[in-house]
Amino acid sequence: MITLDTTIQRNTDNLLTSEVGDELVMMDMDGGNYISLNKTGRVIWEQIEQPVKVGDMVNRLTTRFDIDKETCAADTLEYLENMLAQKVITVA
């Protein structure tokens, strides 16, 4: 389970990525699944190029998107859990 104290990073071992406007499209070469990240997902993806603590990322997102911290934390944690289930990120 990912928490605000968890450190995460990208798992790019088997992913091909391509930019499509503001979105990022990825293909999981192992599973053959396509994953599309909207603008917000792409911002998250850019922030996890190097290992980052989730709480620090939430703080940056609240500033960038003018959203309250509680809502941002809940939405981000749910989003990251989905990314972890798809093996797009790893827990460092």
C-alpha positions in Angstrom: 0.0 0.0 0.0 1.3 3.4 -1.0 1.3 6.2 1.6 2.6 9.8 1.7 5.8 8.4 3.2 6.4 5.9 0.3 9.1 6.6 -2.2 8.3 5.7 -5.7 9.8 5.8 -9.2 9.1 4.9 -12.8 9.4 1.3 -14.0 10.4 1.7 -17.6 11.9 -1.7 -18.1 9.3 -2.9 -20.6 7.5 0.3 -21.6 7.5 2.2 -24.9 6.3 5.8 -24.5 5.2 8.4 -27.0 3.9 12.0 -26.6 0.5 12.8 -28.1 -0.2 16.5 -27.4 -0.4 17.0 -23.6 -0.9 13.2 -23.1 1.6 10.4 -22.9 0.8 7.0 -24.3 2.7 3.9 -23.1 2.7 0.3 -24.3 3.6 -2.4 -21.9 5.7 -4.7 -24.0 5.2 -7.7 -21.7 1.4 -7.5 -21.3 0.6 -5.8 -24.6 -1.5 -3.2 -22.8 -1.7 0.4 -23.7 -1.7 3.0 -21.0 -2.7 6.6 -21.6 -1.8 9.4 -19.2 -3.7 12.6 -19.3 -2.1 16.0 -18.6 -2.1 15.4 -14.8 -0.9 11.9 -15.2 1.9 13.1 -17.4 2.9 15.7 -14.7 3.1 12.9 -12.2 5.1 10.7 -14.6 7.6 13.6 -15.1 8.0 14.0 -11.3 8.9 10.3 -10.8 11.8 10.1 -13.3 14.0 9.8 -10.1 12.8 8.4 -6.8 10.4 10.8 -5.0 8.5 10.7 -1.8 4.8 10.7 -2.5 4.2 13.5 0.1 6.7 15.8 -1.6 5.0 15.1 -4.9 1.6 15.9 -3.5 2.9 19.2 -2.1 4.1 20.2 -5.6 0.8 19.1 -7.2 -1.2 21.2 -4.8 0.7 24.3 -5.8 0.7 23.5 -9.6 -3.1 22.7 -9.8 -4.5 24.9 -7.0 -6.2 22.0 -5.2 -6.5 21.4 -1.5 -3.9 19.0 0.0 -6.5 16.4 1.3 -8.2 16.0 -2.0 -4.9 15.9 -3.9 -3.4 13.3 -1.5 -6.5 11.0 -1.8 -6.6 11.3 -5.6 -2.9 10.9 -6.0 -2.7 7.9 -3.8 -5.5 6.2 -5.6 -3.9 7.0 -9.0 -0.5 5.7 -7.8 -2.1 2.4 -6.6 -3.5 1.9 -10.1 -0.1 2.7 -11.6 1.5 0.2 -9.2 -1.0 -2.5 -10.1 -0.2 -1.9 -13.8 3.6 -2.2 -12.9 4.3 1.3 -14.3 5.9 2.4 -11.1 7.9 0.7 -8.4 8.3 1.3 -4.7 11.9 2.3 -4.0 
